[in-house]
Amino acid sequence: MSGESLFLGPMPLSMKPYKGTRDFYPRDKKFLRFLAEKFSNILNLYGYLEYDGPMLESFDLYAAKTGQEIVETQLYHFEDRGGRKVAIRPEMTPTLARMVSAKIDELPKPIRWFSFPNLWRYERPQRGRLREHWQLNVDLLGGVNPQSEIEILSVAAELLKSLKALPFVELRVNSRAFVNFVFEKQLSLDAKQALVLEKLIDAKAKMSEVEYLGKLADLKLTDTVVEKVELYSRMGLEEALKVFACPEIEALSSVIQQINSQYGANLAVFDPTIMRGLDYYTGMVFEAFDKSPDNPRAMFGGGRYDNLVGLFHEKKQLSGVGFGMGDVVLSQFLETHGLMPDLGQDLDVYVAYQSDDFQSSAQKISIQLREKHFLSVVVSQEAQKIKSAFKSANRLDSTSVILLSEDEFSRNCFVWKNLSSGEQIELPIEGFLAQSSFKSALEKLKKS
């Protein structure tokens, strides 16, 4: 009886997608493809190569080093028919580390790779956060620091620049190595306490002051240590350099200075509260923040990880630095600032004919346009009147219309009209590609 009514028969299936996922209708998919092509073009200029991996990985891959919150509450996992514990990828970096480790002696160093996979996390859907999303991942492995850190921040800046987004973004930078120095060497916290405190500070913006202070009290730190933690959390770069002088903060300061010398004095700023929640970060970490009060949130982030490849090779280490940029937050950012791209029209040419006798000529014209000029062309599946032809062209979001009507066809001609400019020309059915008027109209079409 499940799913059925005694009187109405089978219940209709829901037309909604699974909660936290999206249907990509053609226009939505076109935007996603635009992002993928934009990312690929910029990253290729920097020598980054595209890779991909499987949607399913061993559960142990994430249990080994991914953040505890992800593994315990957000990971989609199941046991397959062979009794193996399998997980749907929540992030790409562990897969990257596994793939690099498998061919670590063969791959030329440094390794510059990127990918744009879809990822899954069981989270409460909210603005900017869904259960499934697409994420650009950019990683540089086996490079020399701080040059690698500077390069990865530069790549992030160039990607934002290509979207005209750079003036609206601030890169907030910190160092987990510096944090560990402060918490373990200056405040005498053990590694476990330091890690818990890092995660608490990282999550502070998402909780009330009362909740934060309560969790801070749970750590049972002395009043003096709590006071120093609060002092640390409010520090600027100059103060940090004076109070906690160490190689880690000096190296970070150098990275920030070089990025700002390239892209403007205010792009990169030191923020001691940036921690990044994933356990594998060991050095520089950063988050790109929208400066708009209408969307004050982190858009993407990343950092340095030195030990991830070592999980697969005890005797081989390969430092890495990278970041991930999700499509959901990015699209909301672009909408907030009026930066959504003009994706153009969906179709170049709609070919219509008034009589079935003209259908063969319509097909020949369309084949030549596709083969010689790579135009996207749709031919009507039945004879149409002029008014109907233009309605069909508009519904298909076509830039232009070719019409084979009684009058023109009797003279072995057709009409080609640019719907954007309103201009139209008459062309011969045979040999139209060689006409100068066709070439001129083609140029205008491609600019439309």
Secondary structure, 3 states (H helix, E strand, C coil): CCCEECCCEECCCCCCCCCCCCCCCHHHHHHHHHHHHHHHHHHHHCCCEECCCCCEEEHHHHHHHCCHHHHHHHCCEEECCCCCEEEECCCCHHHHHHHHHHCCCCCCCCEEEEECCEEECCCCCECCECCEEEEEEEEEECCCCCHHHHHHHHHHHHHHHHCCCHHHEEEEEEEHHHHHHHHHHHCCCCHHHHHHHHHHHHHHHHCCHHHHHHHHHHCCCCHHHHHHHHHHHCCCHHHHHHHCCCHHHHHHHHHHHHHHHHHCCCCEEECCCCCCCCCCCCCEEEEEEECCCCCCCEEEEEEEECCCHHHCCCCCCCCEEEEEEEHHHHHHHHHHCCCCCCCCCCEEEEEEECCHHHHHHHHHHHHHHHHHHCCCEEECCCCCCHHHHHHHHHHCCEEEEEEECHHHHCCCEEEEEECCCCCEEEEECCCHHHCHHHHHHHHHHHHC
